[in-house]
Every structure is written in C-alpha cells, then in structure tokens.
Amino acid sequence: MSRTSIFVRGNFLMVSVFRPRIVGLGGTTRSDSSSSKILRLALIAASEAGAEVESFVGADLDLPMYSPDSSHRTPPAVKLTGAIRRADGIIISAPGYHGSVSGLIKNALDYVEDLRQDSAPYFEGRAVGLIACAAGWQATGTTLITLRSVVHALRGWPTPMAVAINTIGTPLGPDGSLSDPALQSQLTVLARQVVHFAQMRALHQRDTKHASAKRRCNS
C-alpha cells in the first residue's frame, strides 16, 4: 500500500499516489446472495477509484459468537480484525432480516471490540459506506438506520451516500450487474466517497507531519 508523497527529482515533480486499503464485509452464508453481489460491485467501484480492496463475504464471517470474556480467536476472526485494523476505509453490505441487520453481520462487527486498545480504536478516522439489501423498502430503511447507529458507536464516519436496495423485482441481472443504472451510480458515489475520504485524510496527515517537522527545524 503506497502513501502519497511529493518530491523533486532533477527538474521533475514526482508524485507517489496513495492507494487506500478498503475492506468490504457483507453477504450471507448463501454464495449467491444479493448483498454479497452488491458488495462485489461496490468494491469494484472502489478499486476503479484507486483503492486496494479486500472482501469478507458470507462464510468468511461465519464466526463463533463474539465473547469479550474469552481471548481465544479463531483464524478467520484474527484475519478479519487484522484486515480492519489495516483498513483506511470500510464498506458494509448487510441483508435486512426482520427489519434489522442480520446476526451474521452484527456478530462480525462485534469483533471490532478487539481493536479497542489500538491507537486508532474501532473505526476511528475511517469512512464507512453502508448498503442495505432487503425484500421491501421498509426493511432497507430500518437496516440502514441500524448500520449508521452501529458505525457511530464504533467511531466511524458513515458516508453521506448510503444505498438501499429492494431485492423484490430482480435488481440484479444474470451476470451479477445491476439492471438499474441509478443504483449503479449510487454505489459508485458511495465507493468514491470512502476512497476520497481516505485520500484526503492521508494528505492531511502528511501535511501535519511536514508542518511539525518544519517547526522543529526552525526552533
């Protein structure tokens, strides 16, 4: 993963472009679930916006019930928390079960508690794009509200754009693409917001570091 840096080589201004790491999690234990297919499309859009992407879908999230009283973690749980720890941004695609986030997704998010002692705990300093897939508009709305509440509790920054997808009416084509161009556009905006937030934060951190170094040199 490269960081943004600007330096002079000869008479040329050289720019090393920061490629943020975006982690996506979502789906169900069904390999062909709508929420997993939508997550894949969102991560493609993030990649096209300049990110490195990693996904945890369905079976990757089939973890033991989170227990804060136990320090034992399975290898998949360690892999998930490690990826989130290194992430510059996150995209969550959750199915709506009975008007809320599925237990599979909520349990995976509970494992973020293991990051509480990090220098950037939980989702601190990271944009989080939220997608809800459900059979009916009411469930998509309530699921998005729940996701936003959870992300706020984890100190993340939900992106201004969130995407609600009503799975009634076959929004996905046989090849996994969205049949509605407006929905595809929303996913692209969401992905770009996650990526651009990470890039702007990296620039801010770079500028802060340079300013601090300059002050030390002048003192």
N, C-alpha and C positions, 0 to 999 in steps of 0.2 A: 504494500500500500504506500503510494508516494504522497508526500506532503507538498503543498505549494511553496515554492521558493523562487526568488528572483535574484539573479546575479549577473555580473558583467564578465564576459569572456572576449577579450580583444575589444573590437568596436561593436559587439553584438550584445543585446539584452537577452539573456536566456531565462526561460520560464519553465519550471517543473510543475506540472499540473497535479493538484491534489485529487486523488480518486477516493472518495469516501467509501467506507465499507458499510453497506446497507444489509441488514439481516431481516428476512421475512419469516413470519411464522403464521400458520393457519391451517385450514382444512379440517377434514375429519378422518377417521380411520378408513373410509372408502377412498380408494385411489383416484376415482373419477369425480370427486365431489366438486360442486360449483365453487366453493370457497377456495379450494386448492388451485383450481384452474385460474380463478381471478387473481390469486396471489402471484402465480407464474407470470401473468400478463403485466402486473404492476412491477415485478422485478425486472422484466424485460425493458419496460419503460425507464426504470431507474438506471439500468445498465446503459441504455442509449443516451441517458443524460450525463453519463460519465462516472458511474459508480461501479465498484466491485460488489457483487451480490452473493449472498448465501441464504439458502432456504431450509426451513424445518417444517415439514408438512406431514400431517396425518400421523403415521406410525412413528415418525421421529419425535412426536410429542406424547406418545403413549407411555407416560412416565408413572412411577408409583405416586400415590397421593402424597403431596408435599407435607413433610413433618418438620417443623422447626426444632423439635426436641431431639432429632437424630442428625448426626453429622455424616451418616452414610449416604453416598450419592451414587447412583448407577452411572456407567459410562455415558449413556445418552444424555443424562441430566447434566453431567460435567461438560459435555460438548456444547449443550445449549447455553448454559450460563457463561461458558468461556467465550462463545461467539457474541453474546450480548455484551459482555464486558469489553470486547474489542470494537464493537459497533459504533459507527458515527451517526447512524440513523436506523430506524426500525419501521417496518410495515407489518401490520397485523390484519389478517383477513379471517374474520370469525363467522361461523354459521350462527344463526339465531335459533336457539332451542327454547321453545315455550316462552318467548318474549325476552330472552336474555342471552348472554354469552354462553356457549357450550362449556360443559365441565372440563373437556379436554383442553381448551384454550385457557380457561381460568386457572386450572392447575399448573399449566406451563408458566403462566405469568406469576403464580405464587412462588415459583423457584427463583424469581428475581430478588426475593428477600435475601438470598445468599450473597448478593452484591452490596449489602447494607454498609459494610465496613470499607468499601472501595473509596478511593479519592474522589471518584465521580459515582456516588452510590445510585443504585436503581437505574432509572433512565435519565439521570441528571445531565442536562446540556444537550439532549438529543431530541430531534424532531421525530414524531411518530405519526405515520399515516394510517388511517383507520378505514377499514372496509367491513361492511356487514352484508351478509347474504342470507336471505330468509324467504319463506313462502308467504309473502304478503308485506305490504308497506308498514303496517303497524309494528311487526316484529323487527324490521330493519331499523326503524327509528329508535325503538327501545334498546336494541342491541348496541347501536351507536352511542346512545347516551351512557350506557353501562361502560362501554370501552373508554369513552372520554373520562369518566369518573375514575376508572382504574388507572389510566395513564397519568392523570393529575396526581393521584395518590402516590404514584411511582416517580413523581417529579419530572415527568416528560412533558414535551411541548406538542400537543396534538396539532397537526397541520390545519390551516384554515379550510382546506378542502378535505371532506370526508366523502366516501362513496357508499351509497345504499343501493343494493341490487336485489330486485324482486325476482326470485327464481321461477315464479309462475309465468309461463309464456315463453319458455326456452330462450333466454337471453344469449346463450352460448351456442355457436354453430358446431357442426360435427368435428371440425378441426380444432376446437377449443377457443376460437376467436369470438369476440363479442359481435353480435348482429346489430347492435345499436351504436352508431358512431359517436353519439353524445356520451354514452357510458365510457367508451374507449378514451374519449377526450378527457373525461373527469379523472380516469385512472392515470393518464399521462400527467395531468396537472398535479395530482397528489404525489406521484413519484418524483416529479421535478421539485416540488416544494421540500420534500425530505432531503433530496440531494443538495439543493441550493442552500438550505439552512446549514447543512454540514460544511459546505464550502465557505460560506460567509463566516461561520464560527472559526474555521481554521485560519482564515485571513485575519480575523480579529486577534486570535491567539498569537499569530506571527507578529502582527504589528505591536501588540502589547509586549512581547518578548524583546523585540528590537528597541522599543522605546525605553524599556527597563535597562537594557544593556548600554544604551546611549547615555542614560542618566548616570550610570556607574562610571562610565569613561570620563564624563565631564565633572564628576565630583572629586 
